[in-house]
């Protein structure tokens, strides 16, 4: 029997550069994947200090940048005032009309909980009072609903962040606002929204939670 011998060394020499390239490429891709995983693992950390005494705006993100928000109309932004006693005010003002809800907030496991009072207060400008001085300038009304709680998670955006609702049916985010906390709080006090809410809670014997404050 006659054996045929093959010299594989020349062929291997031709393949060696390709093997080196594939080895290096695979290593680079592995490092890149590890780097991307590390970047995704970085989470913006929130604490109570992020919210205490701060104002946030509830609004829709812009079409091409979720880090900034847009106003779809003159009355489409709600302000959230986070008090130091872990109560918050959900407040909006539009052409003389105001709405007001209060609740409790807490930070837990790097997420924000907003637990709403069942009482919703609205203050509407009475246009008929412009023609009849005996009528009140504003009309107050209240609606009682079920207690609701929402959870939001922080999303980092460059040097800032926003709070994203875990319930993704809500198409709005909470954004840090430059609006003055003291000015908004004074506006709420001047509008008698808190005293009116307190009187309704007392009359209806509503017991949301004793820790919700009346700053």
C-alpha positions as CSV (number, residue, x, y, z in Angstrom):
1,X,0.0,0.0,0.0
2,X,1.3,3.4,-0.9
3,X,0.7,6.4,1.4
4,X,0.4,9.9,0.1
5,X,1.9,12.5,2.3
6,X,0.6,16.1,2.4
7,X,2.7,19.0,3.6
8,X,0.2,21.2,5.5
9,X,2.8,23.7,6.7
10,X,2.5,26.1,3.7
11,X,-1.3,26.2,4.0
12,X,-1.1,26.7,7.8
13,X,1.2,29.7,7.2
14,X,-1.4,31.3,4.9
15,X,-4.1,30.7,7.5
16,X,-2.1,31.9,10.5
17,X,-2.7,35.7,9.9
18,X,-6.4,35.1,9.6
19,X,-6.5,33.1,12.8
20,X,-4.7,36.0,14.6
21,X,-7.1,38.6,13.2
22,X,-10.2,36.5,14.2
23,X,-8.7,36.0,17.7
24,X,-8.1,39.7,18.2
25,X,-11.5,40.7,16.8
26,X,-13.3,38.3,19.1
27,X,-11.4,39.7,22.1
28,X,-12.3,43.2,21.1
29,X,-16.0,42.4,20.7
30,X,-15.9,40.7,24.1
31,X,-14.5,43.7,25.7
32,X,-17.0,46.0,23.9
33,X,-19.9,43.8,25.1
34,X,-18.6,43.9,28.6
35,X,-18.2,47.7,28.4
36,X,-21.8,48.1,27.1
37,X,-23.1,45.8,29.8
38,X,-21.2,47.9,32.4
39,X,-22.7,51.1,31.0
40,X,-26.2,49.7,31.1
41,X,-25.7,48.5,34.7
42,X,-25.0,52.1,35.8
43,X,-28.2,53.4,37.4
44,X,-28.9,57.0,38.6
45,X,-29.2,56.8,42.4
46,X,-32.0,58.7,44.1
47,X,-32.3,59.6,47.8
48,X,-34.7,61.7,49.8
49,X,-32.5,64.7,49.3
50,X,-33.2,64.6,45.6
51,X,-36.9,65.5,46.3
52,X,-37.1,67.3,49.6
53,X,-38.1,70.9,49.0
54,X,-38.0,70.5,45.3
55,X,-40.4,71.0,42.4
56,X,-40.9,68.6,39.6
57,X,-43.0,69.0,36.4
58,X,-45.2,66.2,35.0
59,X,-45.0,66.5,31.2
60,X,-44.6,64.6,28.0
61,X,-41.1,64.1,26.6
62,X,-40.1,65.8,23.3
63,X,-40.3,63.6,20.2
64,X,-36.5,63.3,19.7
65,X,-35.2,63.8,23.3
66,X,-36.7,62.1,26.3
67,X,-34.5,64.2,28.6
68,X,-36.5,67.3,27.9
69,X,-40.2,67.9,28.0
70,X,-42.8,69.8,26.0
71,X,-45.9,71.7,26.7
72,X,-48.7,70.6,24.4
73,X,-50.9,73.4,25.6
74,X,-50.8,76.3,28.1
75,X,-52.4,74.2,30.8
76,X,-50.8,70.8,30.3
77,X,-48.1,70.8,33.0
78,X,-48.7,69.7,36.6
79,X,-46.3,70.7,39.3
80,X,-45.3,68.4,42.2
81,X,-44.0,69.9,45.4
82,X,-42.1,67.5,47.6
83,X,-42.3,68.6,51.2
84,X,-39.7,67.6,53.8
85,X,-42.3,65.6,55.8
86,X,-42.8,63.1,52.9
87,X,-46.0,64.7,51.8
88,X,-46.4,66.1,48.3
89,X,-48.7,68.5,46.4
90,X,-49.9,67.8,42.9
91,X,-50.9,71.3,41.7
92,X,-51.8,72.9,38.4
93,X,-53.0,76.4,37.5
94,X,-54.6,77.4,34.2
95,X,-56.3,80.7,33.4
96,X,-57.6,81.2,36.9
97,X,-58.5,77.6,37.4
98,X,-56.6,75.4,39.8
99,X,-56.5,71.7,40.8
100,X,-54.9,70.2,43.9
101,X,-54.3,66.8,45.2
102,X,-52.0,65.8,48.1
103,X,-50.3,62.5,49.0
104,X,-47.3,60.8,50.4
105,X,-44.0,60.1,48.8
106,X,-41.1,57.8,49.7
107,X,-37.9,56.5,48.2
108,X,-37.4,52.7,48.4
109,X,-35.1,50.4,46.5
110,X,-34.0,53.3,44.2
111,X,-37.6,54.0,43.2
112,X,-40.1,56.7,44.0
113,X,-43.6,55.9,45.4
114,X,-46.4,58.5,45.0
115,X,-49.5,57.5,47.1
116,X,-52.4,59.8,46.4
117,X,-55.1,61.0,48.8
118,X,-58.6,60.0,47.6
119,X,-59.7,63.7,47.6
120,X,-59.4,65.9,44.5
121,X,-59.9,69.6,44.8
122,X,-60.7,72.0,42.0
123,X,-60.9,75.8,42.1
124,X,-62.7,77.4,39.1
125,X,-62.9,81.1,38.2
126,X,-66.5,82.2,38.3
127,X,-66.9,84.4,35.1
128,X,-70.4,85.3,36.1
129,X,-69.0,87.2,39.1
130,X,-67.7,89.8,36.7
131,X,-71.3,90.8,36.1
132,X,-72.7,90.1,39.5
133,X,-70.7,91.3,42.5
134,X,-72.8,89.2,44.9
135,X,-71.4,86.0,43.4
136,X,-68.1,84.5,44.7
137,X,-65.0,85.0,42.5
138,X,-64.1,81.3,42.7
139,X,-66.1,78.1,42.9
140,X,-64.6,75.2,44.9
141,X,-65.5,71.6,44.3
142,X,-64.3,68.2,45.4
143,X,-64.3,64.7,44.1
144,X,-63.5,61.6,46.1
145,X,-61.8,58.7,44.4
146,X,-60.0,55.5,45.4
147,X,-56.5,55.8,46.9
148,X,-53.9,55.2,44.1
149,X,-50.2,54.5,44.3
150,X,-47.7,54.8,41.5
151,X,-44.0,53.8,41.3
152,X,-41.4,55.7,39.2
153,X,-37.8,54.8,38.4
154,X,-34.9,57.2,37.7
155,X,-33.5,57.5,34.2
156,X,-30.1,59.2,33.8
157,X,-29.8,61.9,31.1
158,X,-26.3,63.4,30.8
159,X,-25.9,65.5,33.9
160,X,-29.5,65.3,34.9
161,X,-32.3,62.7,35.1
162,X,-36.1,62.2,35.0
163,X,-38.5,59.9,36.7
164,X,-40.2,57.3,34.5
165,X,-43.5,55.7,35.5
166,X,-43.3,52.0,35.9
167,X,-46.9,51.9,34.5
168,X,-46.0,52.5,30.9
169,X,-49.6,53.4,29.9
170,X,-48.7,56.8,31.4
171,X,-47.0,58.8,28.7
172,X,-45.7,61.5,31.0
173,X,-42.5,61.7,33.0
174,X,-41.5,63.7,36.1
175,X,-38.7,66.2,35.3
176,X,-36.8,68.4,37.8
177,X,-38.1,72.0,37.5
178,X,-36.4,75.3,38.1
179,X,-39.7,76.7,39.4
180,X,-39.5,78.2,42.9
181,X,-40.7,75.8,45.6
182,X,-41.6,78.7,47.9
183,X,-43.5,80.6,45.3
184,X,-45.6,77.6,44.4
185,X,-46.3,76.8,48.0
186,X,-47.3,80.4,48.7
187,X,-49.6,80.3,45.6
188,X,-51.3,77.2,47.1
189,X,-51.7,78.8,50.5
190,X,-53.1,82.1,49.0
191,X,-55.6,80.1,47.0
192,X,-57.1,78.5,50.2
193,X,-56.8,75.1,48.6
194,X,-55.4,73.4,51.7
195,X,-58.0,74.8,54.2
196,X,-60.7,73.8,51.8
197,X,-59.3,70.3,51.5
198,X,-59.0,70.0,55.3
199,X,-62.6,71.1,55.8
200,X,-63.9,68.5,53.3
201,X,-61.7,65.7,54.9
202,X,-63.1,66.6,58.3
203,X,-66.7,66.7,57.0
204,X,-66.4,63.4,55.1
205,X,-64.3,61.8,57.9
206,X,-61.7,60.8,55.4
207,X,-58.6,59.2,56.9
208,X,-55.9,59.0,54.2
209,X,-52.9,58.9,56.5
210,X,-52.0,61.1,59.5
211,X,-48.5,61.6,58.2
212,X,-49.7,63.6,55.2
213,X,-48.9,67.1,56.2
214,X,-50.4,70.5,55.7
215,X,-47.4,72.7,55.2
